[in-house]
Amino acid sequence: MIPAVGDIVAERTVHLTRESLVRYAGASGDFNAIHYRDDIARAVGLPGVLAHGMLTMGVAVSTLDAWLGSSGTVTEYGVRFTRPVVVDAESGADVTVVAKAAEVDAEARTARIDLTVTHNGTTVLGKAQVRVRFE
């Protein structure tokens, strides 16, 4: 289960829709209009309705769920929000996540996993790193 440095441990693409944003807003309490109204988003200089940053962050880290299963634990997680995920009213938006082992300490049973998170070929989360401990 403990990976080698350079191993891709998980990857997936998640399709977000405007409905995804509404559901997330209800769960998080973040009802900022830039997440559901094109006119408001554009009025403040955005290219359109944006996915919530924390939703994107959650999608990214949850990519590790199946790989970690019950034998691993996320102990630390951090990202930099670098670019927005614009969610088109009709076509939605795809967010792709590739998780790669960057540091491994087999003796301590820990690893740092770097996440590459992209939308339309552009990195949307910078320095996305997850520290995990294996049971």
C-alpha positions, 0 to 999 in steps of 0.5 A: 500500500505504501507507494514509491516516489513517483507512483500515481496513486489515484486519478479521476475526472469529476463533472460539475454542473450548476446543480452541483454548485447549488447542492454545495451551497446548501451544504456549506451555507455559501450562497454568494451569487457568483456561484449561481448567477452569470450576471453577478459574476460578470458584473464583478469581472469574472468570466462566469459562474465559478465553482466554490473553491472549497468544493474544488478542494474537496473534489481534489482530496476525495480522489484519494478515498478509494486508494487510502480506504480504511488503511490510511489517514489524511493528516494534513492538506493544503492548496493555493487557489490559482485559477477559477473553475468556470461552470457553464450553464449547459456544459458544466465543467470537468475537474481532473485530478492526478495524485502522485507520491512525492515523498515517502517515509516507509519507516514512519509509514507516511507520504506526501501526495501531490495533487495536480488539479486542472480544468480545461488544461489549466491548473486550478489548485497550486501547491496541492499537497496531502500528507497521509499516514498508513495504519 
